[in-house]
């Protein structure tokens, strides 16, 4: 589906500072000034910034890394039952695993709140 061709224009008067702010905000979300203003006026959701989107992706990546680390710890715990030397670290591994799980839950909650805010 193609966007409609826009042939009409509106003119508005702004101060130098207002124009600078509009340009700054439009650039922060990778939009033209016209697209930014049109989206605000028509009540479209404007992403807060490209940085917010990148941060969200990074949080999701950290969550995936924690999941992989948790799986490695589970393997270590399984091996500890076969290896007497690793058995003395079982309690520490259990605590670490629980910490990873709690951090993962907090990250998931933050990602959900972050998505709502964008």
C-alpha positions in Angstrom: 0.0 0.0 0.0 1.5 3.4 -1.0 1.2 6.6 1.0 -1.1 9.2 -0.5 0.6 12.0 -2.4 0.5 15.1 -0.2 0.0 18.2 -2.3 -1.4 20.7 0.2 0.6 22.6 2.7 -0.1 24.6 5.9 1.9 27.5 7.1 2.5 28.3 10.7 4.6 30.9 12.5 7.1 29.8 15.2 9.9 31.4 17.1 13.5 30.6 16.4 13.6 28.5 19.6 10.4 26.7 18.7 11.7 25.8 15.3 15.0 24.5 16.7 13.1 22.3 19.2 10.9 20.9 16.4 13.9 20.1 14.3 15.7 18.5 17.2 12.7 16.4 18.2 12.1 15.3 14.6 15.7 14.3 14.1 15.7 12.4 17.4 13.0 10.0 16.0 14.5 10.0 12.5 11.5 11.9 10.9 11.2 14.9 8.7 9.8 18.1 10.3 6.6 17.7 8.3 6.1 14.0 9.3 6.8 14.8 12.9 4.4 17.7 13.1 1.7 15.9 11.1 2.0 12.8 13.4 1.7 14.9 16.5 -1.3 16.9 15.2 -3.1 13.7 14.0 -2.3 12.0 17.4 -0.1 9.2 16.0 2.3 7.7 18.5 5.7 9.2 18.2 8.6 7.0 19.3 10.6 8.8 21.9 13.8 8.3 20.1 15.9 5.9 18.1 18.0 5.5 21.2 15.0 4.2 23.1 14.4 1.6 20.5 18.0 0.5 20.6 17.9 0.4 24.4 14.9 -1.9 24.2 16.7 -4.2 21.8 19.7 -4.2 24.1 17.5 -5.1 27.1 16.0 -8.0 25.2 19.6 -9.1 24.2 20.7 -9.1 27.9 17.6 -11.1 28.8 18.6 -13.7 26.2 22.2 -13.8 27.5 20.9 -14.4 31.0 18.8 -17.3 29.7 21.9 -18.8 28.0 23.9 -18.4 31.2 21.1 -20.0 33.2 21.2 -23.0 30.9 25.0 -23.3 31.3 24.5 -23.2 35.1 22.0 -26.0 34.9 24.5 -28.1 33.0 27.1 -27.3 35.6 24.7 -28.4 38.3 24.0 -31.6 36.5 27.7 -32.3 36.2 28.2 -31.4 39.9 26.3 -34.5 40.9 28.8 -36.6 39.0 31.9 -34.6 40.1 32.7 -34.5 43.8 34.8 -31.4 43.4 31.9 -29.4 42.0 29.5 -30.5 44.7 31.0 -28.0 47.1 29.9 -25.2 44.8 26.3 -26.4 44.4 24.9 -23.9 46.9 26.7 -21.0 45.3 25.5 -22.1 41.9 21.9 -22.4 43.2 22.1 -18.8 44.6 23.6 -17.6 41.3 20.9 -19.3 39.3 18.2 -17.8 41.5 19.8 -14.3 41.1 19.8 -14.8 37.3 16.1 -15.8 37.3 15.2 -12.7 39.5 17.2 -10.4 37.2 15.5 -11.9 34.2 12.1 -11.3 35.6 13.0 -7.7 36.4 14.3 -7.2 32.9 11.1 -8.7 31.4 9.1 -6.3 33.5 11.2 -3.3 32.4 10.9 -4.3 28.7 7.1 -4.4 29.0 7.0 -1.0 30.7 9.4 0.4 28.2 7.3 -0.9 25.3 4.2 0.8 26.8 6.1 4.1 27.1 7.4 4.1 23.5 
